[in-house]
Amino acid sequence: MSVNYDYIPEEIKAQGQRTYRSITVYGDELEFSGGFTDLHTLSYQEILKGNGFGLDEDYGSIRTVSTIINLEPVGLKGEYHPFCKKVLG
């Protein structure tokens, strides 16, 4: 995933996209860059209607993010996203 325009693939830039979101599982890529603006708008609309998630549902995600933020970086070891080389390589 990259929201930094400097790191997205040239072919994505050529399509006029400003962000790039992709995941590869067992060699199959799923590119899901489009529609995120609409997704956030729809999500906020549902939250304002009272259909958001509560603390019980969010706690696991908050704890996971907190753990990641507080980890010591180890660099490029093992499996990592190929874009990491653009930033750290």
C-alpha positions as CSV (number, residue, x, y, z in Angstrom):
1,M,0.0,0.0,0.0
2,S,1.3,3.5,-0.8
3,V,-0.4,6.8,-0.3
4,N,2.9,8.5,-1.1
5,Y,2.8,9.4,-4.8
6,D,6.6,9.1,-5.1
7,Y,6.4,5.4,-4.4
8,I,3.5,4.2,-6.5
9,P,4.2,2.2,-9.7
10,E,4.5,4.3,-12.9
11,E,1.7,2.3,-14.6
12,I,-0.6,3.4,-11.7
13,K,0.4,7.0,-12.1
14,A,-0.3,6.8,-15.8
15,Q,-3.9,5.9,-15.0
16,G,-4.2,9.1,-13.0
17,Q,-4.4,7.4,-9.6
18,R,-2.7,9.1,-6.7
19,T,-2.6,6.1,-4.3
20,Y,-1.9,2.4,-4.7
21,R,-3.3,-0.4,-2.6
22,S,-2.5,-4.0,-3.4
23,I,-2.1,-7.3,-1.6
24,T,-0.6,-10.5,-3.0
25,V,-1.6,-13.8,-1.5
26,Y,-0.1,-17.1,-2.8
27,G,1.2,-15.2,-5.9
28,D,-2.2,-13.7,-6.8
29,E,-2.4,-9.9,-6.6
30,L,-5.6,-8.1,-5.5
31,E,-5.4,-4.4,-6.4
32,F,-8.0,-2.4,-4.6
33,S,-7.0,1.3,-5.0
34,G,-10.2,2.5,-6.4
35,G,-13.3,3.4,-4.4
36,F,-11.6,4.3,-1.1
37,T,-12.9,7.8,-1.1
38,D,-16.4,6.5,-1.4
39,L,-15.7,3.8,1.2
40,H,-14.7,6.4,3.8
41,T,-17.7,8.6,3.0
42,L,-20.1,5.7,3.3
43,S,-18.4,4.6,6.6
44,Y,-18.8,8.1,8.1
45,Q,-22.4,8.3,7.0
46,E,-23.1,5.1,8.8
47,I,-21.3,6.3,11.9
48,L,-23.4,9.4,12.0
49,K,-26.5,7.3,11.7
50,G,-25.4,5.4,14.9
51,N,-24.2,2.3,13.0
52,G,-20.5,2.6,13.9
53,F,-18.4,0.2,15.9
54,G,-18.1,0.5,19.7
55,L,-15.1,0.1,21.9
56,D,-15.6,-3.6,22.3
57,E,-15.3,-4.2,18.6
58,D,-12.4,-1.7,18.2
59,Y,-10.3,-2.7,21.1
60,G,-8.4,-5.5,19.3
61,S,-7.5,-3.2,16.4
62,I,-6.4,-0.4,18.7
63,R,-4.2,-2.8,20.7
64,T,-2.7,-4.3,17.5
65,V,-1.8,-0.8,16.2
66,S,-0.4,0.2,19.6
67,T,1.8,-2.9,19.6
68,I,3.1,-2.2,16.0
69,I,3.8,1.4,16.8
70,N,5.9,0.5,19.8
71,L,8.0,-2.3,18.1
72,E,11.6,-1.7,17.3
73,P,12.1,-1.7,13.5
74,V,14.3,-4.6,12.2
75,G,14.8,-3.6,8.6
76,L,14.2,-5.8,5.5
77,K,14.3,-9.3,6.9
78,G,12.3,-12.4,5.9
79,E,9.2,-11.7,3.8
80,Y,8.4,-8.0,3.1
81,H,6.5,-6.0,0.6
82,P,8.6,-5.1,-2.5
83,F,7.8,-1.4,-2.0
84,C,9.8,-1.5,1.2
85,K,13.0,-1.5,-0.9
86,K,12.0,1.8,-2.4
87,V,11.9,3.4,1.0
88,L,14.4,1.4,3.1
89,G,16.6,-0.3,0.4
